Amino acid sequence: MSKQKQSNQIHIVLGLGCSGVSAAKLLKSEGKNVLVLENNLNENLLNISNKLKSEGINVILLDEPLHINNFTPWIESICSITVSPGIDWEHIALKELRGKNINVQGEVGLAWERLTHIPSIGITGTNGKTTVTNMLNHILKLNNLNTDMGGNVGKALSKIALENMKNNHQELNWLVLELSSFQIEGSPKVAPTIGIWTTFTPDHLERHNDIESYFKIKRSLLEKSSIRIYNSDDQYLSSKRKELPKGIWVGTNQQSFYSKYQKFWVDQKGYIFEDKKQLFHSSILNIPGKHNLQNLLLVIAAAREIGLDDSSIAKSIKSFKSIPHRLEYLGKINNLSFYNDSKATNFDSSITGLKSVPHPTILLAGGIQKKGDFMPWVKQIKQSTNGIVLFGLSANNLKEELLMSSYIGEIIVKKNLEEATIASINIARKTNSRSILLSPACASFDQYKNYEERGEHFKNLVKNYKLIK
């Protein structure tokens, strides 16, 4: 290729979120001609755009939905298109670009090409993956391994790749990566040293259309992993065991059908075993819920594969605290405990939260409802709560569903989280409930940028009302 032609080659990045910005900076650091396209327009995006332009990266704020015509001016000179995970991989414009044999890749895939020499752990699953990622990274760091955590949590993988290029003298021992289905489908070359599959329940079906497509995307990551670790407590994963690549199974359900295959398990007294060897007692984990015991077993299995001994693992686990916005304990007054579970953005995750906090509880829920089976959530609400306060876009729809299910607790609809929090405290005191739980079971984008912003708002509301001593 001539120098003239190479200089005309353009690398387009879609999206001005963390992933897109990091991908643009990574490509620019390699001397490439970079253009970022963003279909939204607001003050924050303008500021980000201006900063990137000052660094020599071109940005166009389209202020319209993405369309194939947006690419027309550069169609003959596009070298690659890097897609942020928030953009649907099956978007018609991306399909047309792939049809023209243009290299379209996810942001994780772009970064992965620069990081393949570093051992990696890829963690996926509907729920549990953020806790497993954080817990495993915590243990490895405390055992003097140089790690970095990224993907769907922590840093964008492109940012890790860029930092790694600049810090060659500090070679990473391990990459600990949380990978969502959106990231996996756009990055087919990602092949971790260790793959962990935490759970599987219907989620993101508004994007993946059906559960089989969603399952296939998740499975593809494990198929490409050298070592595979699965949660046998998950009914769906266990039922698909025969069609999954062979791997290490862990589980707390001693009497489950697959119990004889579990390499890591828990006895009736709470001791954790590796095959027949007793390791340590599960009470060293300081976060609530049976699901976190499953997370712990997955982490132990990975840490043992990496080469850590059981006493080093146990010592590190003792100091691990729950991650923000996932069953985060905020404090207590007059025997009423408060929990921030804003990360519960689907019904299944909210069920886990309801099972884990002191009963009876008052539930705060609502936002943008996702596709999925509503009834198991309602069943758990009946078992765990004295009342529910709904807010956000789906509040009235959720109320109708609860009324049709003959729920006997109090149901209140409020406009926003602030009003809902006040109402939940009043119901809790009136009904002598033991806890208040924000576990929305819905996405946050109707009223917040993300679930973190929703969780921080709740934490501030609790503090402002002087509920915590």
Disulfide bonds with the S-S distance in Angstrom:
none
